[in-house]
Amino acid sequence: MKVRIDTGRCQGHGRCYDLAPDLFGEDEEGYGTVLGDGIVPPEKRDQARLAAANCPEHAIELAEES
């Protein structure tokens, strides 16, 4: 699984990095950022899904790798 944030949608609520701090961080203005290369380890997939489900703007995109 790979995660990405649509920066055009993100409003900086911070739920992503509050719910999944191993996957998301914040920039200098408080907007969410993806940590690392965006590849989600199997043991963190539930955190990624939780963060995506709780984003008010639906700015978090999850893609299954093939």
ZIDAGI-V865559 format. One record per pair of residues at least 6 apart in sequence whose C-alpha atoms are under 6 Angstrom apart, sorted by the first residue. I is the first residue (numbers start at 1). GAP is how many residues later the second one is. D is the distance in Angstrom with one decimal. If there is no record, write none. Layout:
i=I gap=GAP d=D
i=I gap=GAP d=D
This chain:
i=1 gap=39 d=5.4
i=1 gap=62 d=5.5
i=1 gap=63 d=4.3
i=1 gap=64 d=5.2
i=2 gap=36 d=5.3
i=2 gap=37 d=4.4
i=2 gap=38 d=5.6
i=2 gap=60 d=5.8
i=2 gap=61 d=5.2
i=3 gap=35 d=5.0
i=3 gap=58 d=5.7
i=3 gap=59 d=4.7
i=4 gap=56 d=5.8
i=4 gap=57 d=5.2
i=5 gap=54 d=5.4
i=5 gap=55 d=4.6
i=6 gap=53 d=4.9
i=9 gap=48 d=6.0
i=9 gap=50 d=5.2
i=10 gap=49 d=5.5
i=12 gap=18 d=5.5
i=12 gap=19 d=4.1
i=16 gap=35 d=4.8
i=17 gap=7 d=4.7
i=17 gap=8 d=5.3
i=19 gap=32 d=5.9
i=20 gap=27 d=5.4
i=23 gap=12 d=5.4
i=24 gap=9 d=5.5
i=24 gap=10 d=4.7
i=24 gap=11 d=5.2
i=25 gap=7 d=5.8
i=25 gap=8 d=5.1
i=26 gap=6 d=4.6
i=26 gap=7 d=5.3
i=52 gap=8 d=5.1
